[in-house]
Amino acid sequence: MIEPREYPELDATRTLLLSDGCWINVVDPDSIQIETLQHKLGIPPIFIGHALDIDELARIEKDGATTLIVLRIPHAQDAAATVPYVTVPLGIILTNQHIVTVCKWNTDVVQDLDTSHTNEDMLANPERVVLQILLRTADQYLAYVRTINIAVDVLEGRLQYSLRNREVLELLKYQKSLTHFTTALQMNEIMLERLQKDALLMQHPEDAELIADVLTEIRQAITMASVASNILSQMMDAFASIISNNLNVVMKFLAVFTIVLTFPTMIASFYGMNVTLPGQDAPLAFVVTLGVSLGVSLLAAVIFWKKDWPRG
């Protein structure tokens, strides 16, 4: 029996306190805490190693009466990170007297479950706690995908008039996050299907319905992440073309502006030569030369305008 509100949530600097019938959440354990888990709870060292391995895949493994469930969960990184959202492994270890969650990072999935799900019905058996963690994981994936979609919408408005690569690089970051999500969700789905098939967590009739709900949420998250990733990939290609087109428009404008200014420069060059020129002694020579220069430039500008340059 897991007693409610007995969660010694730990980090690597605190002493590991163990009592029977409690949920122990260990974050980035040090060597002393790892040794305590091994000797006092009888947890195989390889189970803790799997939980702390950043590249570990979603899996289920049993060693006697101890069961390890590795889940890939979403994790939001700092704003300065090259990838805003990644996935990290969360190890859920079930023993006869304890449920132990081990992760290298302090994630929202376990924290939110700890603070918002403390009723006795949920804590009546460890299997229900695991299913709630799985459900919370699926909900967290969905929440992060929606956050990514909102951020992409903001970038979309900025990209329409952008000449820089900064916005495209920002989209690439979210593309990487969605790729991480899709891969991790697919692995979680396979692991959950095995749980459902082997009935490892279905100790009560309502557990079967809960794990079915978890699978539904996971599949919905897979669909949302895949759709968002495909849309984002196509958007990046489209906006790369838009940036290139915006640059071409600027280059066309500069070319037209240069051509229009060429005619006054050319005429002024002719009449600036130190040779005898027609009408050089006329009183209005300068005015006529200036008028011809402006007229030719205006004519060239009208021609370009009618041809829809530089916009066309």
N, C-alpha and C positions, 0 to 999 in steps of 0.2 A: 504494500500500500504506500502510495506517495502522499505524504502529508502536505496540505496546501501551505504556501508561504514559507517553505523551508528550502530556499534556493540560495546556497552559498555561491553567488555569482563572483567569479574570481578573475584577476589578471595575474601577470607573472610576478607581481611583487607581494602578493598576499599569501598567507599560510593556508594550505589546503585543509579544510575542516570537513570531516566525513561523519555522517550519521546514517543509520539504516533508514531506508524508505524515503530518500530525498533525491531531488533532481540536482545534479552538480553540473554547473556550467563553467568550463575551464577555458580561459582565453589566453593564448600564447603562453603555455605553461613552461616553466623553467625545469631544469633537470631534477630538482628536489620534488616538485609537484608530479612530474612524470613517474619518478620512482615510487612516490606515495600511491599513485593510481595503480601501479603494477603490483606492489606488494600487499597493500591493504584491501584492494578490490579484486585482485587477481586478473587484471586486464592484460592480455598479451601485449608485449611491447610493439609488435608489428601493427596492431590496431591503432595505437596512438600515432605511430609513424605514418600510417595511411591518412589519418585525419589531418595531420600537419603538412602533408605533401601538397604543395600548391597545384601540381599537375595531376593529382589523383582524380580518376573518373568515378562517376556514380556507380556504386556496387553494393553487394550484400555478401557478408562473409561470417561464418560461424566457427567457433572454437569451443566445443563442449557446450556449456550453458550460457556462454557469452556470445552475443550477436553484435556485429558491426554493420551499420548502415551509413554509407558515405553519400552525401547529397551535395550537388552543386547549387549554391545559393547566390543570389545577386548581391553585389557590394558596391556602394557609391564611393568613389575616390574623391580626393581633393580637387578643387577647381583647376589647379595647375597641372593636373595629371594629363598625360597624353591621351588616355582613354578614360572618359568620365565614369563609365560603369563596367565592371568586370564580374566574373564569377569566381567564387572561392569554395573549397571543399569544407563541408561541415560533417564531422564524425559524430554519429549517434550510437552510443555503446549501451547495450542492455545487459544487465547482470541480474542475478536473482533478487538483489536488494536495492539496486540503484539504476537510475538512468543518467548517463554521463554524456554531455555534449562538449565536444572539443573542436576548437577552431583557432586559427592563427590570428584572426581579426575579430574585433568586437562588432558584430553585425546587427542590423535592425531586426532581422528575422527572429532571433532568439530574444532580444531585448523586448520587442513589442509583445511577444507571446508571454514573457515573464510578467510584464506589468499589466496586461489587459485580460489575460485568461487565467484567473486564479480560483475558479469555482471548483467545488469538490467533485462534481460530476466528471469534469475533464481530468482531474488528478487521481481518479479512482484506480487507474491502471496505467502502466507505462506505455502500452500500445496506443492508448488514446492520446497521450502526450506526443508520441512520434507522429501520429496522423495529423495532429494540430500543427506541428512544425512543418509537415509537408504541405498542408493547406495554406499556412502563412507564407511559405516560400512561393507557392504559385501566385498568391495575391500580390506579393512584393514584386515579382516579375511583371505582372500586369501593370502595377503602379509605375514602375520605372519605364516601361514601354510608352505609357501615356505621357510621362514627363518628357521623354525623348521626342515624341510627336509634337508636343507644344514647342520645344526648343527648335525643332526643324521648321515649324511654321514661321517662327520669328526670323530665322535665317533666310527663309524663302523670300520674305519681303525685302530684305537688304540685298539679296543677290540680283534682283531684277535690274538694278542700276550700278552694279559693282564692276570695277575694272581690276580688282585685286583677287588674289588666290586665297585670302584669309578665310572667307566664308566657306569656300569649297573645302578647305582643310578642316574647318569646324565640322562640316557635314561628314567628312571622312572619319572623324573621331566617333561620331554617333553610329556610323556604319560599322565600325569595329565593335562597338558595344553590342549592337544588335546581332552581329555574327557570333560573339561570345554567348549571348542569350540563347540563340537558336540551337547552337551546338549543345550547351548544357541542358536545355529543356528536353531535347531529344534523348539524351542519356538518362535524365531523370524519368522520362516516360517509360523507357525500357526497364529501369529498375523498379518502378511502381507496378508495371505489368507483371513482373516476377513476384512482387509482394502479393499482388492480387491472386495470381495463379497458385502460389504455394500457401496462401492463407496464413502468412506468418504473423500478421498483425490483426487478424480477425478473430478475437477471442469472444466477441459478443455480436449478436445479429446486426446491431446498428453500425458496427465497425465496417461491414461490407458496404453499406450505403455511403459512409464517410469516405472510404478509399475510392469509391466510384466518383464521388464529388471532387476529390483531389485530382483524379485522372482527367475529369472534364475540365477543371481549371487549368491543368498543365497543358492540355491540348489546345484550349483557347489561347493560352499565352504563346504557344508555338505558332499558332495561326497568326496572331497579332504581330509577333516579332518577325515572322517571315514576310508578311504583307508590308510592314513598315520598312524592312530591309530592302525589299524589291523596289518599293516606291522611292526610297532614298537613293538607291543605286541609279535608277532612271533619272531622278532629279539631278543628281550630280553630273550625269552625262549631258543633260539638257542645259544646265546652268554653265557648264564648261563651254558649251557652244555659245551661250548668251554672252559670257564674258569676252569670248573671242570676237563675237559680232559687235559688241560695244566698242572694243578696241579698234575694229575696222572702221566704225562710224567716225571715231575720233581721227583716225588717219586720213579718212576721206575729207573731213572738214579741213584739216591742215593742208591737204593737197589743193583743195579748192581755194582756200585763202591764199596760198602761195601763188597759184596761177593768176588770181585776180590782181595781186600786187605786182605781178611780173610786168604787166603792160605799162603802168606809169613809170616803172623803173627803166624799161627798155626805151620809152620815148624820151625820158629825161636824159638817158645816156647818149642818145643821138644828138640832142640839142646841147649837150654839155661838151661836145668835142671842140677842140680849138682849130676849127676850119670854117670856111665860109658856108653859111647855111641859108636856105630860102627863108625870106621874111624875117631875118634876124634883126633888121633895122626898123621893123614895123613897131608902132607905139604899143600895140596890143599883143606882141609876140608871146609874152609870158602868159597872159590870160588865155590866149588861144591854145597854147601848148598844154596848160593846166586843164582846160576844158576838154581837149581831145583825150588826155590821159584818163580823166574821170569818166568820160563817155565810154571809152573802150572798156574800162574796168566794170562799169555798170552793165554794159552789154554782155560781158562774159558772166557776170553774176546772174543776170536774168536767164541766160541760156542754161546755166547749171541748175537754177531754181526750177525751171520748166522740166528738166530731166530728173527732178526729185533728188538732186545731189545736195548734201552728202548723205541724206537719210536713206536713199534707195540703194 
